[in-house]
């Protein structure tokens, strides 16, 4: 009887231990499942972070390449701008030097209706009509020839200068001048008279010259007084330094 009770006790003890172990197994299985879920979430998060990192890294590399390209373009632009500024500086220096030479050469005519100034990077030599022509005429008089001779002495030495001869009139209508029908004719024919004199007598290369007539439509003085009208009757010789280097830079 005593052995039987001992056996029953051992059996109950084993059952209790088995139940406890089964509970532990269930708990471990639940923990394992939970950890698997956590691991899966962590893996997903890791994969997402890795993907984001790769995308950001690609964006960074792409941005870095663009920055490098932009930096290179900026340096090229800065170098080109510097070249253009240097060319403009040379133009201004050449223009100012030309103006000084002309003012010295034509000093004796500046009280007779001649002026030299710079506008928009060009040198303008303005000669009143009375300095060049008798009233209503397109034939250059001796005083005008002397002024053009002094001008040509400078221009024949400065071969890198383009020359435009512009004829201007006042607003008074031309009357009884034969072949000259109106102010357009008068301005054009006076410009061509000056151009012919510079090319045929003073031997300036004709390829350097153009002749145009502006009639009454570009007055320097909008007034109608005799002084204003006299200012508007003029020949303007527009001198432009040849700047092929500058033009080529701008076209690039």
MITOR-474572 format. One line per field, with one value per residue (C-alpha): residue number from 1; y, z, x; residue in three letters. Coordinates in pm, 1 decimal. Layout:
num c(NUM_...)
north c(Y_...)
up c(Z_...)
east c(X_...)
residuo c(ALA_...)
! end
This chain:
num c(1_2_3_4_5_6_7_8_9_10_11_12_13_14_15_16_17_18_19_20_21_22_23_24_25_26_27_28_29_30_31_32_33_34_35_36_37_38_39_40_41_42_43_44_45_46_47_48_49_50_51_52_53_54_55_56_57_58_59_60_61_62_63_64_65_66_67_68_69_70_71_72_73_74_75_76_77_78_79_80_81_82_83_84_85_86_87_88_89_90_91_92_93_94_95_96_97_98_99_100_101_102_103_104_105_106_107_108_109_110_111_112_113_114_115_116_117_118_119_120_121_122_123_124_125_126_127_128_129_130_131_132_133_134_135_136_137_138_139_140_141_142_143_144_145_146_147_148_149_150_151_152_153_154_155_156_157_158_159_160_161_162_163_164_165_166_167_168_169_170_171_172_173_174_175_176_177_178_179_180_181_182_183_184_185_186_187_188_189_190_191_192_193_194_195_196_197_198_199_200_201_202_203_204_205_206_207_208_209_210_211_212_213_214_215_216_217_218_219_220_221_222_223_224_225_226_227_228_229_230_231_232_233_234_235_236_237_238_239_240_241_242_243_244_245_246_247_248_249_250_251_252)
north c(0.0_229.4_167.1_234.3_572.9_657.5_561.4_775.7_1069.0_1035.0_1017.9_1333.3_1507.3_1409.7_1530.0_1860.7_1896.0_1798.8_2058.8_2319.0_2224.8_2235.4_2582.1_2687.9_2546.2_2736.5_3053.6_3001.4_2934.6_3255.7_3451.6_3298.8_3397.3_3750.3_3779.9_3655.3_3929.7_4185.5_4050.8_4074.5_4434.3_4519.4_4355.2_4555.6_4873.9_4790.2_4723.8_5050.6_5245.6_5081.3_5172.5_5530.7_5550.2_5421.6_5668.4_5957.1_5848.0_5839.6_6184.5_6310.2_6172.1_6318.0_6655.2_6642.9_6583.1_6869.9_7097.9_7004.0_7072.1_7404.8_7499.7_7424.4_7622.6_7912.5_7920.1_7920.1_8203.5_8402.1_8353.2_8457.7_8760.1_8863.2_8835.2_9047.3_9306.8_9318.6_9362.2_9640.6_9805.4_9792.3_9941.2_10227.3_10291.2_10288.3_10515.5_10768.5_10766.4_10824.8_11111.6_11276.6_11245.0_11392.5_11680.7_11768.4_11735.2_11939.5_12193.8_12480.7_12405.5_12371.0_12734.7_12690.6_12440.6_12121.6_11902.5_11561.8_11350.0_10989.2_10826.6_10456.0_10356.5_10546.2_10869.7_11130.7_11408.3_11661.1_11926.3_12210.3_12244.4_12595.1_12443.0_12218.1_12356.7_12687.8_12738.7_12486.0_12325.3_11971.1_12082.6_12095.1_12432.9_12490.2_12538.8_12211.3_12030.5_12149.6_12010.5_11677.7_11663.5_11695.2_11429.2_11194.4_11227.6_11060.5_10804.2_10685.0_10602.0_10436.4_10157.8_9958.5_10215.7_10184.0_10512.3_10609.9_10946.8_11072.8_11373.0_11570.6_11866.7_12103.3_12102.5_12369.7_12239.3_12247.9_12494.7_12539.7_12329.1_12150.1_11785.4_11808.8_11748.6_11740.1_11707.3_11336.3_11413.5_11693.9_11480.9_11182.4_11385.2_11577.3_11250.9_11099.3_11417.2_11384.3_11010.4_11064.3_11327.7_11100.9_10804.2_10973.4_11262.2_11149.8_10785.2_10625.4_10264.1_10271.0_9939.3_10122.5_10376.4_10392.7_10697.9_10758.8_11041.3_11104.1_11406.5_11612.5_11321.4_11304.2_11661.4_11744.4_12040.9_12015.1_12392.5_12609.5_12906.4_12989.4_12854.7_12526.7_12486.1_12556.8_12285.2_12031.6_12104.2_11894.3_11606.4_11349.5_11117.6_10819.5_10625.6_10275.4_10073.4_9729.2_9482.7_9143.6_8989.8_9135.6_9034.6_8679.5_8660.3_8783.6_8529.1_8235.6)
up c(0.0_83.6_-255.1_-432.7_-269.1_-358.1_-721.9_-732.0_-583.8_-840.3_-1117.7_-995.6_-964.4_-1323.4_-1450.1_-1273.0_-1419.9_-1763.7_-1737.3_-1630.7_-1918.4_-2167.4_-2039.6_-2077.5_-2431.5_-2520.6_-2373.9_-2562.5_-2884.1_-2836.5_-2763.4_-3067.0_-3286.8_-3144.0_-3201.1_-3555.3_-3616.0_-3465.2_-3674.6_-3989.2_-3902.6_-3833.1_-4159.5_-4347.6_-4175.3_-4256.6_-4620.4_-4637.3_-4479.1_-4712.8_-5011.6_-4888.3_-4827.6_-5176.2_-5327.2_-5127.0_-5217.5_-5585.8_-5551.1_-5376.3_-5648.5_-5917.0_-5739.9_-5689.7_-6061.2_-6145.9_-5904.0_-6070.1_-6413.9_-6303.4_-6137.6_-6460.5_-6665.2_-6420.6_-6449.5_-6830.5_-6817.5_-6579.7_-6806.6_-7110.6_-6925.5_-6835.4_-7201.3_-7308.4_-7040.5_-7158.8_-7519.4_-7414.6_-7221.7_-7531.9_-7735.8_-7492.9_-7482.6_-7863.3_-7891.0_-7640.1_-7808.5_-8148.0_-8009.7_-7864.8_-8195.8_-8391.4_-8149.2_-8183.9_-8562.5_-8601.5_-8328.4_-8574.5_-8694.2_-8362.7_-8368.2_-8717.1_-8638.7_-8581.0_-8271.8_-8165.7_-7903.8_-7802.6_-7806.0_-7749.9_-7795.7_-8126.3_-8213.6_-8380.6_-8582.4_-8649.4_-8915.2_-8965.6_-9322.7_-9346.3_-9277.8_-9584.0_-9833.6_-9969.6_-9894.2_-10074.8_-10245.9_-10249.1_-10365.9_-10089.9_-10063.1_-9995.0_-9620.9_-9601.8_-9802.7_-9557.9_-9262.9_-9440.4_-9526.0_-9157.9_-9070.9_-9342.5_-9215.8_-8892.9_-9054.4_-9305.2_-9012.0_-8812.7_-9053.1_-8797.7_-8804.7_-8995.4_-9125.8_-9176.3_-9334.7_-9243.2_-9399.8_-9190.4_-9277.4_-9094.9_-9136.2_-9407.4_-9743.1_-10032.4_-10301.5_-10656.0_-10628.9_-10962.1_-10918.8_-10542.2_-10488.5_-10109.6_-9784.3_-9843.7_-10165.9_-10006.9_-9708.7_-9925.9_-10191.5_-9931.7_-9760.0_-10090.9_-10178.7_-9857.0_-9913.3_-10267.7_-10148.3_-9875.2_-10111.0_-10438.6_-10311.1_-9967.1_-10077.5_-9783.7_-9864.8_-9996.4_-9823.1_-9491.5_-9575.8_-9597.8_-9688.3_-9567.9_-9567.7_-9257.4_-9393.4_-9113.8_-8890.3_-8645.0_-8517.6_-8239.4_-8142.7_-8167.8_-8167.8_-8464.5_-8401.0_-8655.9_-8416.9_-8372.2_-8746.8_-8805.5_-8556.4_-8738.8_-9081.2_-9052.0_-9171.4_-8904.5_-8959.5_-8729.8_-8651.2_-8508.9_-8409.1_-8569.2_-8286.2_-8451.8_-8132.5_-7927.8_-8177.2_-8189.0_-7809.7_-7799.0_-8060.9_-7864.0)
east c(0.0_281.0_447.6_119.9_84.9_439.6_379.2_61.3_251.3_526.2_265.6_91.9_427.4_516.4_176.8_227.6_574.5_441.4_166.6_420.8_651.4_365.1_274.6_636.5_644.6_326.5_472.3_798.9_607.6_407.0_725.2_891.0_595.3_599.6_970.1_927.3_670.2_904.9_1190.8_975.1_881.6_1243.8_1345.2_1080.5_1194.4_1552.4_1465.4_1268.9_1553.5_1802.7_1583.6_1548.8_1920.3_1995.9_1748.7_1892.1_2242.5_2146.6_1988.2_2298.4_2524.3_2297.2_2286.9_2660.2_2708.3_2472.2_2654.2_2981.5_2833.9_2684.5_3010.2_3195.3_2941.7_2965.7_3343.2_3315.3_3060.4_3278.0_3578.3_3373.7_3233.5_3586.0_3686.6_3388.6_3466.9_3828.1_3711.7_3473.5_3753.6_3973.0_3686.7_3642.9_4017.2_4035.9_3731.2_3867.2_4208.4_4046.1_3838.6_4150.8_4337.8_4047.8_4001.1_4369.2_4363.1_4043.0_4110.2_4113.2_3759.3_3581.1_3473.6_3332.3_3058.6_3259.2_3234.2_3367.7_3196.8_3132.6_2789.3_2715.6_3078.2_3112.5_3289.3_3070.0_3232.0_2956.6_3015.3_2768.6_2649.4_2801.2_3144.1_3117.7_2867.1_2739.6_2370.7_2150.8_2452.9_2589.9_2936.5_3199.2_3374.1_3744.3_3702.4_3510.8_3778.1_4042.8_3844.5_3790.4_4160.9_4253.2_3996.6_4124.7_4482.9_4371.6_4139.8_4400.6_4627.4_4348.8_4256.9_4053.2_3773.3_3446.1_3306.6_2942.5_2861.6_2513.9_2343.9_2090.6_1868.8_1636.1_1256.5_1244.8_1131.8_1376.2_1265.5_1398.4_1713.3_1682.7_1776.6_1723.1_1352.8_1329.8_1522.2_1575.4_1758.4_1958.9_2069.6_2164.3_2349.5_2548.5_2645.2_2757.7_2951.4_3149.5_3194.4_3324.0_3566.9_3703.4_3744.2_3844.5_4056.1_4171.7_4202.9_4022.8_3933.1_3572.2_3501.9_3521.1_3249.8_2872.6_2665.2_2310.4_2059.0_1847.1_1657.5_1496.3_1402.2_1692.5_1729.2_1972.7_1754.9_1374.1_1332.2_1236.0_1464.9_1733.3_1998.8_1810.4_1764.3_2133.4_2233.3_2018.2_2172.4_2483.4_2697.4_2775.9_3069.3_3021.1_3337.8_3316.6_3625.3_3623.8_3569.9_3554.1_3692.3_3405.6_3138.0_3272.6_3262.5_2902.3_2791.9_2931.4)
residuo c(UNK_UNK_UNK_UNK_UNK_UNK_UNK_UNK_UNK_UNK_UNK_UNK_UNK_UNK_UNK_UNK_UNK_UNK_UNK_UNK_UNK_UNK_UNK_UNK_UNK_UNK_UNK_UNK_UNK_UNK_UNK_UNK_UNK_UNK_UNK_UNK_UNK_UNK_UNK_UNK_UNK_UNK_UNK_UNK_UNK_UNK_UNK_UNK_UNK_UNK_UNK_UNK_UNK_UNK_UNK_UNK_UNK_UNK_UNK_UNK_UNK_UNK_UNK_UNK_UNK_UNK_UNK_UNK_UNK_UNK_UNK_UNK_UNK_UNK_UNK_UNK_UNK_UNK_UNK_UNK_UNK_UNK_UNK_UNK_UNK_UNK_UNK_UNK_UNK_UNK_UNK_UNK_UNK_UNK_UNK_UNK_UNK_UNK_UNK_UNK_UNK_UNK_UNK_UNK_UNK_UNK_UNK_UNK_UNK_UNK_UNK_UNK_UNK_UNK_UNK_UNK_UNK_UNK_UNK_UNK_UNK_UNK_UNK_UNK_UNK_UNK_UNK_UNK_UNK_UNK_UNK_UNK_UNK_UNK_UNK_UNK_UNK_UNK_UNK_UNK_UNK_UNK_UNK_UNK_UNK_UNK_UNK_UNK_UNK_UNK_UNK_UNK_UNK_UNK_UNK_UNK_UNK_UNK_UNK_UNK_UNK_UNK_UNK_UNK_UNK_UNK_UNK_UNK_UNK_UNK_UNK_UNK_UNK_UNK_UNK_UNK_UNK_UNK_UNK_UNK_UNK_UNK_UNK_UNK_UNK_UNK_UNK_UNK_UNK_UNK_UNK_UNK_UNK_UNK_UNK_UNK_UNK_UNK_UNK_UNK_UNK_UNK_UNK_UNK_UNK_UNK_UNK_UNK_UNK_UNK_UNK_UNK_UNK_UNK_UNK_UNK_UNK_UNK_UNK_UNK_UNK_UNK_UNK_UNK_UNK_UNK_UNK_UNK_UNK_UNK_UNK_UNK_UNK_UNK_UNK_UNK_UNK_UNK_UNK_UNK_UNK_UNK_UNK_UNK_UNK_UNK_UNK_UNK_UNK_UNK_UNK_UNK)
! end
